[in-house]
Amino acid sequence: MFCVWGWKPGKKETLLPALERIPWKGRTAYVAFDSDLAAKPDVQDAESRFGAHLAARGAAVKVARLPQGQPGSDGKAAKVGLDDFLLMHGENGPRELRALLNAAEEPSPPEAGTMKAPAGEIDAVPEAAAFLALTDRDKVPRLRFWRGTWLWWQGGAYRELPPSEVRGRLVDYLDRSYFKLTASAVGNVMEGLRAKARLPHHIDPPAWLGDNAPAWDSTDVLVCRNGMVHLPSLVSGRADFLRPATPRLFAQVALDYDFQADAPRPDAWLRFLGELWGDDAGSVSAMQEWAGYLLTPDTRQQKILLTIGPRRSGKGTIGRVLRAVIGRENVCGPTLASLSTNFGLWPLVGKSLAIVSDARLGGRTDSQIVVERLLSISGEDPLTVDRKNLEPLTLKLPTRLMIFTNELPRLGDSSGALAGRMILLRLSTSFYGREDTGLTDRLLTELPGILLWAIEGWRRLRERGRFVQPTAADEMLAELHDLASPVGAFLRERCNIGPEYEVQRGDLYEAYIAWAKEHGRQYLEDAVGFGRALRAALPAVGTVKHRTDGQQVRFYGGVGLKGGTVYKAMGWYMSQPAPARRRGPRRGLQNRPASRPLWPSRPRPWPPTRKPSPWPSSPWATAGTPLSSRRTHARRAVPLNCGGTFGAASIASAARPPSSSGRNSYWNGPHGYGDINHERHQAPP
């Protein structure tokens, strides 16, 4: 019970610190001012404001009116305070006070604006904490600041909240207690609110917040409108599979309809799938497993669903139904071209599914960037996402990609990695001219049943551990590989693959040019681009060098043309081992003693008396010997395939006998080494 005037510190419109420390919530507070209250309007206003402050802190406020005292000599009633009232009644004071409290009444509300304090008195951090406490549920605030964005928990998921919305709610809160709010005052509280509501940057949804987290793995929880469903508990038959939704589960994906464990069979949906694929049970099973794959944030399969079919073949209906099953707030609709732009990845943040409804690529779109983005998203790679007027984010996107198109997309990828990420479904029936315009509405009425159908696909995919490509689309999948990597198609049609094969680089490139023109390709790679694409399509290919006619010729190892001959590589052989290579810096031959000739078995004296070398700076200048002449020894035989036009010419060159002078043409060059015995360098038999 209070009967004091000084309940606030000076001019500040707040309680004294001693009063602030009292836990008012749930208590009854009686306010009793002196009996002359009726004659003093300012005291009446103070009583109203004091009662309002206590009520704002959770107290039940009552006002006890003290009676007037006896009239004095001047005829005016004497002022009576609470202590005077107790003295007047002596031993009956407590009983009379109880009767006075029983007759207490509600305080009158304060006048508008009288409760507010000036905005300059705002203490930013406590006010931010008090505002955030109003959002608590299950001992966790529903308002969060995470990775530069505001999130608000509603409907089981944390959705992005515009900063203007947060600022507006904060202004409404501050306006109840302060007047003359300024942008700087509100901004200070916003900064404090960011600090109080922050979530650590490293947390990736879904994740449990706070202590005493449930035993459920957060990645196995499906949030619906009526609660959280633990999928492993559901499919295993345990009773405790559904619990109330809570903001302690930091999730950005939630379904906007109820889960029904006893939902009826979705007959219309199953009949629709039967009309699309007929007896192709493999495609229906793949679609069911894909729908289950979308229910959780698990992206370890690293797959993209590509559905190809003619116009009016049901692609749009499949997309609309899956969008409703997953939840419209959890799906985005980019284009392939938008993925190549600066902010093209931003719409995918926090989305479970991205549907490219009609894949097309124009001539101005950089298809290589599109391929890079598709591989990075499906491959669970961290990506830096540019955001307008916000700091970039580096994160792993939990988004699955689903592409619908009327024709095979031409996405160049020599390695074939993108085509290997695809699950291809083929639609062959067109309903053009006999469309059912009410089909989608009928299918959407079966959402709870379709959800159970998708959960069964999730269970089957989890048990098997991988997707199975339907055999009905194998031929089209091979065409997709050929479109993505023409060099890969050339290798499959015209080449043998294996470590025992070799082919000259120029011959293989000429064969590729002929094959490409035969297939009507207009844009051909140059020799360097062909080599890069060849190594991407066949990583085991290598480069092998052989010497013929004194020239080094480069071959591709590990690949050969079909129809060619496998034979030993050309090369010159020495009758005795070459001397060991000298270690350390080379020395000029002018410093070599006559007792240590370069060729120990050479019959002629050292040094030779020949005309000088054209390379005066060479350490071999005094001897007049080209540096490469010492590197022609010990050529080993290597299996080689030189099919095509190269085979006959090269074999003939390898088997060519020495010239009439008995010397190799290289040694008969302008530097005059005609007297070197050719028998040491004869061709292999």
N, C-alpha and C positions, 0 to 999 in steps of 0.2 A: 504494500500500500504506500502511495506517495502523495505527499501534500506540499511539495517543494516548488518554488518558482524557478530556481536555477537548475533546470534539467539539461541545459545545453551549454557548451563552452563558448561563451562570448556571442559573437554574431553568427557563428557557424550553425547551420540548420541540421544538427545531428545530436545524438545523445552524448552525455558525458562518458568518458572511458570506463568509469566504474559501472555505469548502466549498460554499456555495450557488452561487457563481459558476462552479463547474466543471460543464461539460455532462456529466452522468453517463449519459445515455441511450446504451445500446449498449456501455458500457465494463465491464471486469471489475475489481472492487475486492477486494483481499485485506486482511482485518482480522487483525492479530496483536497480542493483548494479552500482558502479561507471563505468565510461567509459573505464577505463584501464582493464576491465574484460578480454578482448581478449588476453592481454599479461600476464595474471596470471592464470596458470592452476589450482592452488589450490583454487582460488576464483571461477573459473568456477565449480569445483567439489562441493564447498560449496553451490553455487546457485542451483545445481541439487539436492543435498540432502535436502536443505531447501524446495524446491518445492515439493519433494516427501513426506516429512513429512506433509506438509499442505494438499496434495492430499489424504494421508492416513486418514486424519481426516475429509474428505468430502468436501474440498474446491475445487473450480475450479481455477486452478493456471495459470496465464499468466506472461510472462517475457517482461518487457519494456527495450529496449536498448537505453541508453543515448548516444547522439552524442559526438564525440571528440571535445576538445577545440582548440583554436587558437595555432599555433606553437609558442614556446618560443624562447629565444635567442640561445638555443642549437639546435634548429630545431625540437625538439620533441613536439608532441601535448600535450597540457595541460590536466590534469585529470579533468573531469567534474562530479560532484555529482548532486544529485537532487536539492539541494539548489542553486548550481551554475547555473543549468539550468534555474531555475525560475528567478534568478537575471539577467541573460543574456537577457531574453525576456521582462523584465519589466512588463508593463501593459498587454502585450499579453501572459504572462506566463501561466495563466490558460487555455487559448485556445490552446496554443502549447502543454501543458501537456495532454489535452484531445485527441489531435491528436496523441500524442505519445502512449497513452494507447489504442487507437483504432487500432494501428498498432502492438500491443503486440502479441507475439507468444507463442506457447507451450514450456515449458522448456525441455531441453534435459534430458533424464533419467540418473540417477547416475550409475556409474560403479558397476558391481556385487560385493557384499560384503562390499561396502563402507557405506551402510546405517545401518549395523549391529553394535550392541554394545556388549561388552563382557558379557558372561553369568553371571558373578559375579554381574552385575548391575541389575539383575532381581528383581523386587519387586513382590513377589509371589501373594499376595492377589489381588492387582489391575490387574495384568495380568490374574489371574483366573477369576475375574469378567468380564474383557473385552472379554475373550474367551467364557464365558457362555452367554454374551449378544449377541454373534453372532448366538446363537441357538434360540433366542426368536421368538415366534409366538403367536399372540393374547395376548401379554403382559405376557406370561408365557414361561419360558425356556423349551425346549424339552428334555434337558439332566437332569436326576435326579439321586441322590444317595439315595437309600432307602433300609434299612435293610441289609446293607453290600454289596449291588449289584448295578451296574450301569444300568439305564434304559434309553432307547431312544424312543421317541414318533415318530411313523411312521405308516401310514395306519390306524390311529384312535386309536391305542393302544400303551401302553408303553411295549416294549419288552426288555428283558435282553440283555445288551451289554457287551461283554467281557472286562475286565480291560485293556487288551493289545490293544484293538481297541481304547479305550478312550485315553490311553497314546500315541498311535501313532498319533491321531488327534492333541493332544496338542503339541507334538514335532514339527509337521508340522507348527503349528501356531507360536511357539516360534522361529523356525528357520528363519522366515522372518525378525526378528528384532535383533537376537542375534547370536553370533558365539561362538564356543567352548562350546556347551551345554554339561553339565555333568549330570550324573544320579541324583546327589543330588539336582542340580538346578531344574531339571524337577520334582523330587519328592516333592520338596517344593511347587511348583505350583499345583501339584496333590492334596496335602493336603489342600491347599486353595480352590481348586475346589470342593473337597468333602464337605467342610464347606459351600460354597456358593450354591451348588446344592442339599443340603440335603432336604429330606422330613421327617417330624416327624414319628417316629417309630410306633406310635399308629394308623396311618391312614391305613384303610383297603380299597382296591378297591372293587367296584367303589365308587368314591367320587369326589366332585367338589373342585377345587383348586382356591384360590384367592377370591376376593370380588365379590359381585353382581352375585351370582350363579343363574342359571335358576331355575324356579319353578318346573322343572321336578325332580322326585325322581330318583336318579342315578341308583337304582336297577331295574328300569323299562325301562332303555334305552338300545336299541340294536344298536351297532355300526356296520355299514356296510361300504363298500368301498366308497359309494357316500354320506354318511352322517350318522347322528344319528336319529334313529327311536324311538319315544316315543310310546310304545306299548299300554298303556291305551288310548291315543289320537287316535291311529290308529283304534282300535277295536270299539271305541265309535263314529267314523265317523267324528271327528274334522279334519279340513284342515291342521292345523299347527302341523303335526306329524313328519316332516322331517326337520332337520337343519344341517348346515355344521359341520363336525367333528372339534373338537378343543382340544388342549392339556390341556385345563382347566378341562376336564373330565379325572380324573386319573383312567383309566381302562386298564386291561391287556388282555382283550378279544375283538376281532373284527373279523367280517367276511371278507373274502377276495374276495367277489363278491358284485355286486350292488343289492340294494333293488328295486324291481319293484312292485308297488302296483297293476298294471294291468297285472301281469304275468299270462300266460295261465294255465289251469288246468293240473296237472301232471298225465296224464292218464296212462303212462307206470308204474309209481310208484304205483298208486292205483290198477292197474291190477296185479302187482307183489304181493302186499299184499293180494289180493283176492286169488291168487294161493297158498299162504302160509297157510292162515287160512280159506278159503272157506266161510262158513256161520257164522263163529265165529266172530260176530261183536264186541263182548266185547274185544277180543284180539287186533283187529285193533284199537279200540278206546283207549285202554291202550297204545299202541305204539305211537299213535298220541299225547296223553297227555305227554308221556315221552319225545318225541321230543321237545314239547313246554317247558317242565320243564328244558331242557338243554339250553334254549336261554338266560336266565337271571341268575345272581348269587344267586338267592333265593334257599336255600336248606332246608327250613323249613319242607318239607314233610318227610325228613329223610328216604328215600327209596333207595333200590338197585334193579336194573332190572336184573333178571336172566332168560335167554332164553335157553331152553333145546330142543334139537332135534337131529335126526340122522345125519349121514354124508350127505353132499351136500343137506342140507335142507333150505339154504338161510341165515344162520346166518352170514356168512362172508359178504354177499352182504348188509345186513342191517347195519353192522358195518361200511363198507366203505362209504355208502351213508350218514349216520349220521355224520361220521367224516368230510365229505365234507360240510355238512349243517352247522355244528358248526364252521368249520374252522380248517384246519390241524394243525395250530400253537397252537390251543387251546385244543388239544387232546393228551394224552399220552397212551402208551401201556404197562403197567406193567404186571407181572405175580403174581399169588398168592404167590409163593415162594419168590419172590423179596420183597414183603411187610414185610416179617419177618426179613430182613437184616437191618444192621445199617443205610444204606443210602437209604433204599427202599422207603421212603416217599418223598425224595428230588424231583424226577421227577414230582410229583403231584402238586408242588407249582405253583400257577398261572394258572392251567389248569382247564377247565370246565368239562372235561369228561375223565375218565380213562376206557379204554376198555380192559378187560381180554378176549382175543380172543379164547382161548382154555384152560379152567380151568383144571389144574391137580395139585395134591399134592403128592409128593414122601414121602417115609418113613423117610427121613432125615429132612424134613421140620417140624418145630414146628407149628402144626395147631392151637394151642391155641393162639400163637402170631398173626397168621393170623386173627383169629376170633376177637381178641382184636382190631386189626387195622381196620378191616371192621366195627366193631361197633362204634369205635371212629370217623372214617371219616364220616360215614353216620349219626352219632348222633350229628354232629356239635360241637364236643368237641375240646378244644384247645390241640394241639399236639406239642411236641418238636421234630423238624426235624433236624437231623444231616446232616451237609454239609461238604464235603471234603475241608479242608484248609480254612474254614470259620466258623464263630461263629454259634452255633445252633440257630434256630428260634423257637419261641413258638407262634403258630397262629392257626386259624381255617381254615382248607383246604376247599376251595369252590368247591371241586371236587365231581362230581357224579360218581358212580360206575356202570358199565354195564358188566355183565359176560355172556359169551357164553360157553356152554359145551355140550358134547354128553351124559352125564350121571349126575345124581344128585351128587353134591359134598358132601363128608363126612367131615363135619366141626362140631366137637363136641362142643355143647353148651347146657348144661343141663337146663338152664333157658328158652331156646327157643326164646331168644331175637333176635338172628340173623335171624332165620327163619321168625320171625314177621316183620323184616325189608324188606323182599323180595316181589317184584312183579314178579310173575312167569308167563312166557309165554311159551306155549308148541307148538312145531312144530312137526308134525307127518308125513309129506310127504317128501320123499327123491327124489332128481332129479339126483341121481347117474346114470351115463351112458347117460343122456340126458341133460347135462349142456348147458346153453346158455352163451358162453364166452364173448359175446359182450353186455351182459345185463347191467353191471355196467356203461359202457361208455354211453349207451343210457339214463340211469337214471340220470347221472350227468349233462346232458344237461337240465334237468328240475329243477335245484337247486332253481331258484327264485320261481317257483310254489310250490316246496316242502316246502320252507320256509313259504309261506302263509298257507300251510296245517298245519305246526307245530305251527304257531301263533294261528290258530283256536284251536288247542289242548291246548295251553297256556291259552286261554280265558276260555275254558270249565273247565279246572282244577282249575283256579283261582275262578270261580264262585262256584264250588262245594266245594273246599277247601281240597280235599283229593283224592287219587287214589282209584279206584275200582278194586279189584282182579277179573280177568275173571273166570267165573265158570268152564270153560273147563279145567282149571289146578288145580281145588280144590283137586282132588285125589293125584296128584303129590305133591302138597304143603303139604298135610298131611304126605306123605312119607318123605318129606324133614324134617318136624318136628321130625319124628321118628328117622331118621338118626342122626339128631343133638342131640336128647335127648332120648335115649332108655328108661330111667326111666320114662319119660313122656308118652311114648307109653305103658309101663307096667301099669302105673296108669290108663290110659284110658281103657285098656282091662280087667284088673283083680281087680280093686279097686273101692270102693265107696268113694266119697269125701263129707265131710260135718262135721259140728262141733259135731254131735252126734256119730261119729265113733271113735273107738280106736282099736289098734292092737298091740300086743307085737312086739318089734323091731326085735327080732330074727326070728319070724315067717314071718314077712313081707319080711325080707331079703332072707329067704329060698324060699319063694314063687317067689321072683324076680330071684333067681338063676335058679329055675326050668323053669321059663318062658324064660329066656335068652337061656338056653340050648335047649329048645324046638324050639327056633327061630334060632338056629345055631350060636349064638354069641360066639366067642372064647376068647375075652378079657373082663373079668368081673371085676367090681369094688369090692374092699373089703368092709367090713361092714361100715367102716368109710367113704370111698368114696361114697358108696351108700347113706349114710345119707346126705352127702354134696349135691349130685345130687338131692336127694329127696327134700331138702329144696329149691334148686334153681328152680326145676320144680313146687313145691307147697309151696310158701312162707308162707301160713297159717298153715302149719303143726307145731306141737309143741311136747314137751316131757312131758309125764304124768307119775308119779310114784305111784305105788300101792304096798301094802305089802301083801304077801301071804306066809304062812308057816314060818313066821318070817323073810322073805327075801324081800328086795325092788326089784320090777320088773319094768323096764322102758317100756313104751308104746309110740307109735306115736299117737298123738291126731289129729283128723281132717281127718283121712284116715282109711279105713278098707278094708279087703278082701271081694270080692263078694262071696256070698253064706255063709258067717259067720252069727253068731247070735249076735244081739245087746242085751246086758244084763248089769246089774249093776256090777261094778267092785268089786273084792274081797276086803275084809278089815275087821278089827275087830272093834267092837263098845263097848264103855263103857256105863254103865247104868247111869252115872252122868257126868256132865261137868268136864273137867280137870281144875286143879287150874291155875290161871293166871300166866304167865311167869314172873319171877322175873327180875327186871331191875338192871343194874349195874353188878359188878363182882360177880361170883359165890362164895359161901362159902362152906366149907367142912361140911358134915353132923355131924362131931364131935362137931361143934359149935352150932348145932340146939338144942334148949331146948326140953326136953321131952314133954312139953305141946303143941308143934307145930310139930306133926308128918308129914311125907311126904304125907301119905295117911290118911286124917282125919277119914275116915270110916273104917280103917283097924281094925279088931277085936283083933289082937295080939298086945302085948306090943312093944314099941319102945325103943332102936334099936333092930333089930333081932339078934339072936345069931347064926350066920352062919359062915362058913369058909371064910377066907379073899378073896378079889377079886384078880385076876391075874394082875390087873392094879394098882400097888401101888401108882403111881403118880396121879391117878384120884381123883378129889375132893370127889368122892363117895366111896373111898377105905374103909373107916371105916365101912360104912354100908354094903359093899360088893355087891353093886348094880351096874350092867352095866349102863353106861351113856345112852345107847339107850333104856333102859327099860321104861324111862319116856316119850318116844316119840311115844308110840304105841297107844295113845288115840285119840278119836274123829276122826276116819276115816270116811269121808263122802262118800256116794254112788255116783258114777260117771257113766254115760252110757258108755258102752264099746262094741266094736265089736271085737271079737276074732275068726275070721273065720279060716277056714283051720284046720290043725291038732291041733292047740293050743286050739280050742274051747272046745272039749270034755274033754281033760285032765285038763284044768284049772277049768272048771265048777265042775268036780268031786272033785278036790282039795278044791275048795271053800265050797262045801257042805259036806266035810268029817266031821264026828262027832268027838268030843274030844276023846282022848285016854282013855283006860280003867281006868286009874288012875284019870280021871276027870280033867286032866290038859293039857294045850297045850304043844306040843313037845319042843317049845323054852324055856318054863319055866322049863322043865325037863332036861335042859342042864347040863354041868359039874359044874355049879355054884350053883345048888341046891336051886331052888325057888318053890319046889313042893307044898308047903302049901299055895300059893297064890290062892285065890278063882278064879276059871276059869269062873264063871258065869259073871264076869265083862267084859270078853273078848270073849264071845261066838260069833260065826259067825252069820251073819244076816240070817233070815229065807229065 
